[in-house]
């Protein structure tokens, strides 16, 4: 599984539950169309976390990079209904930081044949 991470803060005046609803609509739409496997929204607790990362953390799970590319292509098309969902969530945040991680070891990893 590959996990696309997004850390962000909310723009001033944006309600936390409004943000949660917009993220749920957007990522729920992608999941309903099999463009992602799952997603999760978390919020920093007790102020614990690196200062370079936002208060909110979105994790989007995809099977592989082909599925992630398909999701990016759908969103990049800028057509409805995904455009409205994307704008609804994206317009509420600032200071976004992105990362892509994978489960380790990869399911295709062979052990014992490495040359380094």
C-alpha positions in Angstrom: 0.0 0.0 0.0 1.2 3.5 -0.8 0.1 6.4 1.5 -0.1 9.9 0.3 0.2 12.3 3.2 -1.0 15.9 3.4 -0.4 18.1 6.5 -2.1 21.5 6.5 -3.6 24.3 8.6 -7.0 25.8 8.1 -7.3 29.3 6.7 -8.5 31.9 9.3 -12.2 31.6 10.0 -12.6 28.1 8.6 -14.5 25.8 10.9 -13.0 22.4 11.7 -16.2 20.5 11.1 -16.7 22.3 7.8 -13.3 21.2 6.7 -14.0 17.6 7.8 -17.2 17.5 5.8 -15.5 18.8 2.6 -12.6 16.3 2.9 -15.2 13.5 3.4 -17.1 14.5 0.3 -14.0 14.8 -1.8 -12.2 11.7 -0.7 -15.4 9.7 -0.4 -16.1 10.6 -4.1 -12.6 9.3 -5.1 -13.1 6.1 -3.0 -16.6 5.5 -4.5 -15.0 5.6 -7.9 -12.2 3.2 -6.9 -9.5 5.9 -7.4 -8.3 5.5 -3.8 -8.5 2.6 -1.4 -9.1 4.4 1.8 -8.5 7.7 3.6 -8.2 9.1 7.1 -8.3 12.6 8.6 -6.5 13.2 11.9 -5.8 16.3 14.0 -2.8 17.2 16.1 -3.3 16.6 19.7 -1.9 18.6 22.6 0.2 20.6 20.2 2.5 17.7 19.7 4.1 17.5 16.3 6.8 19.0 14.2 6.4 22.8 13.7 6.7 22.3 9.9 3.6 20.2 9.7 0.1 21.5 10.0 -2.6 20.9 12.6 -4.5 18.4 10.3 -3.1 15.3 8.6 -4.9 13.6 5.7 -3.7 10.1 4.7 -4.8 8.7 1.4 -4.2 5.0 0.7 -3.7 3.7 -2.8 -2.8 0.2 -4.0 0.0 1.4 -6.3 1.3 4.4 -8.2 -1.0 3.6 -11.1 -4.0 4.1 -8.9 -2.6 7.3 -7.5 -1.9 8.5 -11.1 -5.5 7.7 -12.1 -6.7 9.7 -9.1 -4.4 12.7 -10.0 -5.6 12.5 -13.6 -9.3 12.6 -12.6 -8.7 15.6 -10.4 -6.5 17.3 -13.0 -9.3 17.1 -15.5 -11.0 19.9 -13.5 -14.5 18.6 -14.4 -17.5 18.2 -12.2 -18.3 16.6 -9.9 -14.7 16.1 -8.6 -13.7 19.7 -9.3 -16.3 21.0 -6.9 -15.3 18.5 -4.2 -11.6 19.3 -4.7 -12.1 23.0 -4.6 -14.4 22.6 -1.5 -11.6 21.0 0.5 -8.5 22.7 -1.0 -9.9 26.2 -0.7 -10.0 25.9 3.1 -6.4 25.2 3.8 -3.0 26.8 3.7 0.6 25.7 4.5 0.0 22.3 2.9 2.9 19.8 3.0 2.9 16.6 1.0 4.7 13.3 1.2 4.4 9.8 -0.3 5.3 6.7 1.7 4.9 3.0 1.2 4.5 -0.1 3.3 7.9 -1.6 4.1 9.1 -4.0 3.1 7.3 -3.9 -0.3 5.4 -7.1 -1.1 7.6 -7.7 -4.1 10.8 -7.5 -2.0 13.1 -10.6 -2.1 15.3 -11.2 0.9 18.8 -12.7 0.6 19.6 -11.8 -3.0 20.6 -8.2 -2.4 24.0 -7.1 -3.7 24.4 -4.2 -1.3 
